[in-house]
Amino acid sequence: MKFKDTIKKQRRKDKNMHVDEFQDMMRRIYFHRDSKRGTVGTYEWLVEEIGELGEALKGKDRKALEDEFADVLAWLASLANVVNIDLQKAALAKYSDRCPKCQQSPCKCPFKSP
């Protein structure tokens, strides 16, 4: 067994996982289906899950909320796999321990509500 594989198994056992490991897990489990669904179809599933997360945020069911956060993360990783984007690399390149706009941590940008 390779050292990297040993580390991955240990992290799963400890319930710790890096973003790239989660994305790789989603690829192993779902890529054969996601690639057939394509970019638009996979994006539509992500949007549906975000809507379900929005509904769960209105309630008080903690388990439902956790499940919807997990679903959004899974579909985001699946979409990234379909379009061949490394989520961990992209996130770290943009958010390298500081706000990408003001370059501060914590962010000092003026607050704007949506």
N, C-alpha and C positions, 0 to 999 in steps of 0.2 A: 504494500500500500504506500502511495506517495505521501510525503509530509503534508502537502496542501490538502489532500483528502482526509487525512487524520485530523487536521485542524478543523475542517468543515464539519466532520462528524462530532467533534468535541463541542463546537459552538451550538449545533443543533441539540445536543444532549443538554447543554447549559441553557438552552432557549435564547441564545444570542446569535444574531445573524447580521452580516453586513448587507447593504443594499444590493451589491453585485451578486451575492449568494442568493438572496431572495429572487432577484430577476432571473438568475440561472435556474432556480427551482421552478419558477413559472414557465420558463422555456421548456424544461424537461417534461413538465406535466401537460402543458397546453399548446405548445407551439404548433404541433401538427394540426390542431383545429383552428388556432388563431390565424395561421398563415392562409388557410383556405377561406376564412371569413374576410380577410383583408383589412386594410387600414380603416376604411370607412365603417365597416361593420364592427370592428373592434372598438373604434372611437365611440360609436353609438352605444355600445354596452357600457363603456366608461361613463358616458354622460348619464345613462340610466342609473348607474350605481351612485353617482354624485347626487342625483335627485333623491334616491332612497336614503342617502346619508343626511340630506337636508331634512327629510321627514323625521328621521330618527333623532336629530338634534332638537326637535320640538317636544319630544317625549321624555320620559324618565327611566326608560328601560336601558340600563347600562350595557347589558349583554347585546342587545340589538344595535346599540351605538358602536360597540367594539366590532361587531360583525360587519357593519357597513363601512367602517374605516378600513378594515382588512380587505373587503371587496374592492374598494376604490384603489387601494395600493396594488392589489393583484391585477386589476384591469389596467392600471397605469403601466405596470411592469410588462404586461402582455402587449399593450400598444407599443411600448418602446421596443420590445422584441421584434414586432412586425416591421417597424421602420428602421431597425438596426441601430438603436441609440443605447449607449451605455449610460443608464440613469445615474449611477454613482459618479462616473467621470463628469457628466454634464452638470450635476448638482454641485460638485466640488469646484468645478471650473467657474461657475457663476457665483456661488455663495461660499467663498473661501474664508470663513470665519469673520465675515463682515458684510454689511449691506452693499449690494452691487451699485447702488446709486450714490450714496453719500460716503461710502468706504469706511463707515464707523461701526463699532460694536459696543454697546447696543446702537441700533439705528437712530439717527438724529434727523431724519427726513420729517418735514411737516406732516402732521396727521391729516389724512383725508378719509372721509367716510365714503362708502360706495354709492 
